[in-house]
Structures are given as structure tokens and as C-alpha cells.
Amino acid sequence: MFQVQNIDEAQANPPSPVQYIVGDGNSGILPYESRCVLFAPIKEGKSTLLQYIGQSVAGGLQLFGRAEYPTEKHTVMYVQAEMSQSTLHERIIQSALSGVTEVKLRFQHGTAFGLYLDTKEAQNLLESEIQRTKPSLLLLDPLYKLSAGDIITSEGFDPISKYLDYLINSYHLSVIFSIQARKSIVVKSGKIDMGSQEMLGTVNIGAWVDSVIAVKNAGETKRHLFFTLRHGRESHFSLVVDFDPTLKTYSLLERRRV
């Protein structure tokens, strides 16, 4: 319900603090009912990182194994639009997190070739699955494969953004989707440049989301994750993480100011 109030009324009934699916009030990365884009160059581990985040949330496990990035147990729906069902299943069960009981129960996943979210048929199908599984977190990987149009244009992206806004508002879930990036990540004036030279797709994507995660190769199994968070006070920081190819998990090596 929409209702305005004056300053005295707001002070007498202050709003609840922002609640997070990943992190807390001091280190929140992903709030409830929010939008996040994860982008990286091709073959830099977007899907692997997205799967790891989803399984961590499903199991209520600390992200990157650190107490400052807690999660709570939530049902997660992972929609993969590039891999076959057999390939997806094989990759998921290779993760050490797949052995956690809550992850087995709460990490819902499936392959969706031709599920174009700018068409009514696909929208109805996805909404039906959301009603059935009741996820708190929806992962879309990658977004361009879930569009019949061209998300590089505003005309192509707008129908999908409006549909995702509808899902967020109706079912109180958060959305993370992946986008391909070019080979470089530019940092200007202490902030991540979200221009079209960085992320493949309309600049409206960068303006629409609440959180941005940009991934850069930091050598061998290391990845440098650049965060721009726009919920509450805007913040910019980066994490250097290391990927364990056996366990398919990530550990935090270093946090840096951007």
C-alpha cells in the first residue's frame, strides 16, 4: 500500500532496517526483493559463481566462508538457459555444497531452452513454477538467452524488466541474473564504470539493478569481484576470492576499497 507521511510521523514510526538475503546491515550484498546483475567476460566463471551463491543461500551457509557474509536458508530457483539438463545436473552434483541436506532440498534448478521471458507463454510458465516452489531467490543464467528480443536495446530489455519487477513485487523474491562483459573492467574515479563499454546490454540494465557484481580474472583460480551496492548508502568495494576446483567453492582472500 502506498501512503505518504510527514517527518514527525516518520520519526514516530521509523521504517524497518533493510533485511538481507546475503550479508547483514554492515556487509549486506543482496537485500530482499532486490535486483542484481553479475557480469564477466566469457569463460570467467559466471555460472559457477552464480551456482555457488545460490547453493550457499539454499543451505544458509556463509558466503566465501566468512561470518561477515551470512545467509539464511531459503529456497532458490536456478534457471539455466545454456546447458543441457544432464550437463547442469553433473555440474551441480560436483559441488561439495550439493551434499548439504538443505541444499539438496532447497536448490531448485532446471534447463530452459527457448524460455523467452518477453513472451506471455514463458512468463506464465515461470510464474507457475514460482508459485509451486516459492523461492526467495531467482537466478537467471544468462539473461540474453532468456529473451526473444535484443536486450542491447531499451525496447528489448524493458518487457523483461517490467516482468521481473512484477515477480519481485508479487512474490517478494530477489533476482540475480548474469550478463556477458567485454574483456576489461574499467574503474574511474573510484567507481565501477557501468557504461555500455563494460556490460553487453543496454545501459538501462545498470540503472535498473540495485546491486552490481563485476568479475575479473585475477590469475589462475583467483577472481576479483567488484561490487556496486545502491541500496541504502551507495558503496563500492571489491573482494579477491579463490576458487577450489575440487570442492567447487570460493574462499575470501582479501577485501579492498575501490
C-alpha positions in Angstrom: 0.0 0.0 0.0 1.3 3.4 -0.9 1.0 6.1 1.8 2.9 9.3 2.4 3.7 10.7 5.8 5.3 13.8 7.3 8.6 14.0 9.1 7.1 13.7 12.6 5.1 10.6 11.6 8.1 9.1 10.0 10.2 9.7 13.2 7.4 8.3 15.4 7.2 5.1 13.2 10.6 4.6 11.7 10.8 2.1 8.8 12.3 -1.3 9.4 16.0 -1.6 8.5 17.0 -3.2 5.2 17.0 -7.0 5.5 19.5 -9.1 3.5 19.5 -12.5 1.9 23.3 -12.3 1.7 25.2 -10.3 4.3 23.9 -8.1 7.2 23.4 -4.5 8.0 27.2 -3.9 8.0 28.1 -6.0 5.0 24.8 -6.5 3.1 25.3 -7.6 -0.6 21.8 -8.7 -1.6 18.7 -7.3 0.1 15.3 -9.0 0.0 13.1 -8.0 -3.0 16.1 -6.6 -5.0 17.7 -6.9 -8.4 21.4 -7.8 -9.0 23.4 -8.3 -12.2 26.6 -10.4 -12.3 28.7 -9.8 -15.3 32.1 -11.1 -16.6 33.8 -11.9 -19.8 33.1 -15.3 -21.4 34.6 -18.3 -19.6 35.4 -16.5 -16.4 33.0 -18.5 -14.2 29.8 -16.5 -14.2 27.6 -19.7 -14.0 29.9 -21.3 -11.4 29.8 -18.3 -9.1 26.1 -17.9 -9.6 25.5 -21.5 -8.7 27.8 -21.1 -5.6 25.8 -18.1 -4.4 22.6 -19.9 -4.9 23.7 -23.1 -3.1 25.1 -21.0 -0.2 21.7 -19.3 0.2 19.8 -22.6 0.0 22.0 -24.1 2.7 22.1 -21.0 4.9 25.9 -21.1 4.6 28.3 -18.2 5.0 29.3 -16.8 1.6 33.1 -17.3 0.9 33.3 -19.0 4.3 33.2 -15.7 6.1 31.0 -14.7 9.1 30.5 -11.2 7.7 28.6 -12.6 4.7 25.9 -14.8 6.4 22.9 -16.2 4.6 19.6 -17.7 5.8 18.1 -20.9 4.5 15.9 -20.0 1.5 14.5 -21.8 -1.5 16.4 -20.9 -4.6 15.3 -21.3 -8.2 18.2 -21.5 -10.7 17.1 -21.2 -14.4 20.0 -22.1 -16.7 19.5 -21.3 -20.4 22.7 -22.6 -22.0 23.5 -26.1 -20.6 21.6 -29.3 -21.2 19.8 -30.8 -18.2 22.4 -33.6 -17.9 25.4 -31.1 -18.0 23.7 -28.9 -15.5 23.0 -31.8 -13.1 26.5 -33.1 -13.4 28.0 -29.6 -12.6 25.7 -29.2 -9.6 26.4 -32.6 -8.0 30.2 -31.9 -8.4 29.9 -29.1 -5.8 30.7 -30.0 -2.3 27.7 -27.9 -1.2 25.3 -30.3 -3.0 25.9 -32.8 -0.2 24.4 -30.5 2.4 20.8 -31.6 3.2 19.2 -28.2 3.0 20.9 -27.5 -0.4 19.5 -30.8 -1.7 16.0 -29.7 -0.7 16.1 -26.0 -1.4 18.2 -25.6 -4.6 15.7 -26.0 -7.3 17.3 -26.0 -10.8 16.4 -26.6 -14.4 17.4 -26.0 -18.0 15.2 -23.6 -20.0 15.9 -23.6 -23.7 13.6 -21.2 -25.5 12.0 -19.8 -22.3 11.8 -16.2 -23.5 10.6 -14.0 -20.7 9.4 -11.3 -23.0 6.6 -13.7 -24.2 3.4 -14.3 -22.3 3.7 -18.1 -22.6 7.1 -18.2 -20.9 6.1 -15.7 -18.3 3.1 -17.9 -17.3 5.3 -21.0 -17.2 7.9 -19.4 -14.9 5.3 -17.9 -12.7 3.6 -21.2 -12.3 6.9 -22.8 -11.1 7.5 -19.9 -8.7 4.0 -20.4 -7.3 4.9 -24.1 -6.9 8.3 -23.8 -5.4 8.1 -20.4 -3.6 11.7 -19.3 -4.0 13.1 -16.3 -2.2 15.9 -16.0 -4.8 15.6 -16.4 -8.5 18.8 -16.9 -10.6 18.7 -16.3 -14.4 21.7 -17.5 -16.3 22.3 -15.9 -18.8 19.7 -13.2 -19.3 20.2 -12.8 -23.1 19.3 -16.4 -23.7 16.0 -15.8 -22.0 15.0 -13.1 -24.3 13.4 -13.3 -27.8 14.3 -9.7 -28.4 17.6 -7.8 -28.2 18.5 -6.8 -24.7 21.1 -4.5 -26.0 18.2 -2.1 -26.8 15.9 -0.5 -24.3 12.9 -1.8 -26.4 14.3 -5.4 -25.9 15.1 -5.1 -22.2 12.0 -3.2 -21.0 9.5 -6.1 -21.3 11.8 -8.3 -19.2 12.5 -5.7 -16.6 8.8 -5.0 -16.1 8.0 -8.7 -15.8 10.8 -9.2 -13.2 9.5 -6.2 -11.3 6.1 -7.8 -11.3 7.6 -11.1 -9.9 9.6 -9.2 -7.2 6.6 -7.2 -6.1 4.1 -10.1 -6.2 6.2 -12.9 -4.7 8.7 -10.9 -2.6 11.8 -12.5 -4.1 15.2 -11.2 -5.2 16.7 -11.7 -8.7 20.3 -12.2 -9.8 21.0 -12.6 -13.5 24.2 -12.9 -15.5 25.3 -10.9 -18.4 28.4 -11.3 -20.6 31.0 -8.5 -20.3 33.9 -7.5 -22.5 37.4 -8.4 -21.6 38.2 -5.3 -19.5 36.8 -3.9 -16.3 37.4 -0.1 -16.0 37.4 1.7 -12.7 37.1 5.5 -13.0 37.2 8.0 -10.1 37.0 5.2 -7.6 33.8 3.8 -9.0 33.0 0.9 -11.4 32.1 2.2 -14.8 28.7 0.8 -15.7 28.7 2.2 -19.2 27.9 0.1 -22.3 31.7 -0.4 -22.9 31.6 -2.8 -19.9 28.4 -4.8 -19.9 26.9 -6.2 -23.0 23.4 -4.9 -23.0 21.5 -1.7 -22.6 22.8 0.8 -20.1 19.3 0.6 -18.7 20.3 -2.7 -17.1 22.9 -1.0 -14.9 20.4 1.8 -14.0 17.7 -0.7 -13.1 19.5 -3.0 -10.7 20.2 -2.4 -7.0 23.5 -4.4 -6.9 26.3 -5.0 -9.5 28.9 -7.7 -9.3 31.7 -7.4 -11.9 34.1 -10.4 -12.2 37.7 -10.1 -13.4 40.3 -12.8 -13.7 43.0 -12.3 -11.1 45.2 -15.2 -12.2 44.8 -19.0 -12.1 41.9 -19.8 -9.8 41.5 -16.3 -8.3 38.8 -13.9 -9.2 38.4 -10.2 -8.4 34.8 -9.3 -7.7 33.9 -5.6 -7.9 30.7 -4.6 -6.0 28.5 -1.6 -6.5 25.6 -1.5 -4.0 22.9 1.1 -4.3 20.5 0.0 -1.5 20.7 2.4 1.4 24.0 4.3 1.3 25.8 3.6 -2.0 29.1 1.7 -1.6 31.9 0.4 -3.7 34.3 -2.3 -2.7 36.0 -5.4 -4.1 36.8 -8.9 -2.9 39.5 -11.2 -4.2 38.4 -14.8 -3.9 39.9 -18.1 -4.7 38.0 -21.0 -6.4 38.6 -24.5 -5.3 38.2 -26.7 -8.4 37.7 -29.8 -6.4 35.1 -28.6 -4.0 33.6 -26.0 -6.5 33.5 -23.4 -3.7 35.1 -20.0 -3.1 37.1 -18.6 -0.2 37.8 -14.9 0.5 41.5 -13.8 0.2 41.2 -10.1 0.5 38.7 -7.2 0.7 39.7 -3.9 -0.9 38.2 -0.4 -1.2 37.5 0.7 -4.7 
